[in-house]
């Protein structure tokens, strides 16, 4: 199980300190949400923010593009230091092309879908996917409640992976905490994204351990 704290919930006045703390606590990924105010009803930050962090951390930069027509920004995100670039199937008419674009830049390609989008929408590109992100809340804001039906989607993706020989990681984002995290793990998830649960916890080490079921 890998843990991906969401940078969106960090203290932006002390951003590097927060990132260095969670890295020291043994997390593997830093989940970076880029929002354009169009695909989701919120705006976050641009690539220049995590580009400034890149020289100071060895964490995997797991960049989640919640933006319309992500193909316009993939190269910029890659140049800023992303390791994984994940795009929404709902945000582009050319999902296969975008995923190939990411791979051509030497980055891992992820595919993500909203809670109301059927898994069948991404089935044709799972062979290209290094990561599949299951949104367990409607994207755009932190602190939402986990949608229980997300567990069935994780199980199906895990089944397809085993049956068809795919090698993607299954990541879950939204409402992940000490209760829902182990449920996702049992369903077949590999990576848990947690924002407010980690950064808002009085003991971040304890929060991270609880997600791992320790």
N, C-alpha and C positions, 0 to 999 in steps of 0.2 A: 504494500500500500504506500503510495506517495501522497504527500500533502502539498497543496498549492495555495498558500495564503493569498487572498485577493488584495492587491495594492490599493484598491479603491477605498478600503476601510482603514488604511494606515493613517498616521498623523502626518499630514503634508508639511507641517512646520518642522518636523523632525524625521523626514522620510528616510534618509540614509540610515539613521540610527535604528529605526524600526526594522528596516530590511536586514541590517547586519545582525540584529538580535534574533530574528527568526531563522536566519541562516545558521547561526551558532547553535540553535536548538534542533538542527538536523532536518529541516524541511528540504524538499528536493526542487520544487518549482516555485516561481513567483508568477501568480496569475495577474495579467495586466489587461484590464478592460478598456478598450477604446470605443467611445460612443460619440455619435455625430449629431444627436438631437433630432434625427429624422427616422432612422430605423427603430430606435428606441427613444422614449420621451425624456432623455437626459443627455447631458454633455459631460465628458470626463476630462481628458487631456490628450495631447498629441504625442507622437513618437519622441520628440525632443526631451520629454521628461525621463523616460526609461533609458534613452541614449546616454543621459548624464550619469545614470546609475551603473551602466554596463561595466566601466573599468573597475568598479569597487566591489563586485560580487561575482561569484561563480555559479549562482543559482541559474537554473534553466528558465529563460524568459518565455513564458507561455502566454502568447498574445491573442486575445479574443477580440476579433473585430466585429463589433455591433454597429456596423455602418453600411449604408446603402452603396451598392456597387463597390465592394471591397477591392476589386481588381485595380481600382484607381490608386490605391495606397499600399498595396502589397510590397512593392519594391522599396518604398520609403521605410516601411516597418521592418523589413529585412535588413536594410542598411543601418537601422538604429540599434540592431543587436538582438532581434528576436531569434529564438531557437525553434519555436513552434508557432505557426500562424494558423489560426482557426477561423473559418468563415461560415456564415449562416447560409444554408441552402435557400432560405426565403429572400436573401438580400441580393441575389444575382440571377440573371437568366442563363448564366454560363458557368455553372458550378464545376464542371469537369475541367474547363479551361483554366479557371482560377486555381484549382488544386494543382494542376500541372505547372502553372506559373510559379507557385510556391516551391514546388520541388525543383524546378529549373534554377531557382535562386539558391539551392542547396539547403533549404530549410525543411523541417517536417511539416506536413500538411494535415490540418485538422478540419473536421466537418462538424457543424453544430446545428441543432434544430430546436425550435421552440416547443413548449408543451403541447400546443394544439396541432402540430405538424406530424403526420404519420411517419413512422420509420421507413415506409416504402419510398418516401421522397429522397432518401439518401442511399438506397440499396444499390443503385447502379454505380456509385463511386466509392463503395467501401473497399474495393481492391486498391484504391489509391491512398486510402486514409492511414495515417500514422496514429491518429487519435480521433475518437468520436466523443463529442461533448454533449451530454444529456442535460438540458436545462430543466431543473426541478422546481423552478419558479418562472414567472414571466419576466424576461430580462429588462434591465434598466435601472433597478434600484436594489440596494442591499437590505438585509433584515427581513426578508419575506419568509413565509411559512412553506415548508417542503410539501410538494404535491405527491401524495403516496403512490399514485399510478406510475410515477417515474421508475419505481422498482421493477415493474413489468417490462418497461422499455430496456432497462439495464440487462435483465435476464434474457430478453430476446437477442440483444446485441451480442451477449456472451455466447449464446447458443449458435448464432450465425458464425461467430469467430471460430468456434470449435469445429463446426460442421464443414466450413468452407476454407479453412486454413488461412484466414485473415490474421494479421498481426497487429491490429490497432489496439491502443490503450483505450479503456473506457473511463471517461472523466465525468464527474457529476458536479454541478454548480447550482446552488440555491437552497437555503434553509438547512445547510449541513451543520450538524452539531453532534454531541455525544450520543444522542439517541439515533438519529438518522444516518450518521456516518457508518457505524457498524452494519446497519441494514443494507446500505449500498455495497459494502464490502462483501457481505454474504450473497448479494445478488450477482456479483461478478465485476464490480467496479475496481479500477486500478489506481485512480487519482481522485482525491477529494479536494474541491475548492471550498475554502471557508474564509470569510472576511470578518464580519463583525464578531463571530464566535471566537476567533483567535485574537484579533487586535483589540477587541473590547473586553477580553477576559482579564481578570485580576492576576491570573497566573497563566501566562501563555504556554509555558512548558506543559502544564497540566492539561490545557486545552488540546494541544497537539497530540499528547499521549492518549487522551480519551478518544480522539478520532481514529487512532490506530487500534483502539480496543485494548490498550494497555492499562 
